[in-house]
Amino acid sequence: MFSLIGGLAADRANRRMILFLTQSISLLVAFVLGILTLIGVIQLWHIYLLSAIQASAMAFDLPARQSLVPNLVPREDLPNASHSNPLPLVWVRLSARH
């Protein structure tokens, strides 16, 4: 839902600031989820709300992260960098137990 807006923001705004904000939101979501779980008051609606916040943050994070790659990598290494960008996600998926 927010991916188009996230892409537009990544094209027009400071990408480093977008990444800083989205990573801060992700940190807060994880912290709140951990605290709610530790004190034993976690409910299903908490998980839904925190998941929605996290997904919204990622809709801004991923376009900003992908658009930074051409600015950080030399032109001759760009194809390799573009293909290696999603590798950590693939490794997590492969190592996860089903």
C-alpha positions as CSV (number, residue, x, y, z in Angstrom):
1,M,0.0,0.0,0.0
2,F,2.8,2.4,0.9
3,S,5.4,1.1,-1.6
4,L,4.6,3.7,-4.2
5,I,4.8,6.5,-1.6
6,G,8.1,5.0,-0.3
7,G,9.6,4.9,-3.7
8,L,8.6,8.5,-4.3
9,A,10.1,9.5,-1.0
10,A,13.3,7.7,-1.8
11,D,13.6,9.6,-5.1
12,R,12.9,13.0,-3.6
13,A,14.1,13.0,0.0
14,N,17.4,12.3,1.8
15,R,17.8,8.6,1.6
16,R,20.1,8.4,4.6
17,M,17.5,10.1,6.8
18,I,14.8,7.8,5.5
19,L,16.9,4.8,6.4
20,F,17.7,6.3,9.8
21,L,14.0,6.9,10.5
22,T,12.8,3.5,9.3
23,Q,15.5,1.6,11.2
24,S,14.6,3.6,14.3
25,I,11.0,2.6,13.9
26,S,12.0,-1.0,13.5
27,L,14.1,-0.8,16.7
28,L,11.1,0.7,18.6
29,V,8.7,-1.9,17.3
30,A,11.1,-4.7,18.3
31,F,11.6,-3.1,21.7
32,V,7.8,-2.7,22.4
33,L,7.1,-6.2,21.2
34,G,9.9,-7.5,23.6
35,I,8.6,-5.5,26.5
36,L,5.0,-6.5,26.0
37,T,6.1,-10.2,25.8
38,L,8.4,-10.0,28.9
39,I,5.7,-8.5,31.1
40,G,3.1,-11.0,29.8
41,V,0.5,-8.6,28.5
42,I,1.0,-9.3,24.8
43,Q,-2.3,-9.7,22.9
44,L,-3.1,-10.5,19.3
45,W,-4.0,-7.0,18.4
46,H,-0.6,-5.8,19.7
47,I,1.1,-8.1,17.2
48,Y,-1.2,-7.0,14.3
49,L,-0.6,-3.3,15.1
50,L,3.2,-3.7,15.5
51,S,3.3,-5.8,12.3
52,A,1.4,-3.1,10.4
53,I,3.8,-0.4,11.7
54,Q,6.8,-2.5,10.7
55,A,5.5,-3.2,7.3
56,S,4.8,0.5,6.7
57,A,8.4,1.3,7.8
58,M,9.8,-1.3,5.4
59,A,7.7,0.1,2.5
60,F,9.9,3.2,2.9
61,D,13.1,1.4,3.9
62,L,13.5,-0.9,1.0
63,P,13.2,1.6,-1.9
64,A,15.6,3.9,-0.1
65,R,18.1,1.1,0.5
66,Q,17.9,-0.1,-3.1
67,S,18.4,3.4,-4.5
68,L,21.6,3.9,-2.4
69,V,23.4,1.0,-4.1
70,P,24.3,2.9,-7.3
71,N,25.7,5.8,-5.2
72,L,27.9,3.5,-3.0
73,V,29.3,1.0,-5.6
74,P,31.6,1.8,-8.5
75,R,29.9,1.4,-11.9
76,E,31.8,-1.7,-13.0
77,D,30.7,-3.5,-9.8
78,L,27.1,-2.5,-10.0
79,P,25.7,-5.7,-11.5
80,N,27.3,-7.8,-8.7
81,A,26.1,-5.4,-6.0
82,S,22.6,-5.3,-7.3
83,H,22.4,-9.1,-7.3
84,S,24.0,-9.5,-3.8
85,N,21.7,-6.9,-2.2
86,P,18.9,-9.4,-1.3
87,L,21.3,-12.2,-0.3
88,P,21.0,-11.8,3.4
89,L,17.2,-12.2,3.1
90,V,17.7,-15.4,1.0
91,W,20.2,-16.8,3.6
92,V,17.7,-16.2,6.4
93,R,14.9,-17.9,4.4
94,L,17.1,-20.9,3.6
95,S,18.4,-21.3,7.2
96,A,14.9,-21.0,8.8
97,R,13.5,-24.2,10.1
98,H,10.1,-25.3,8.8
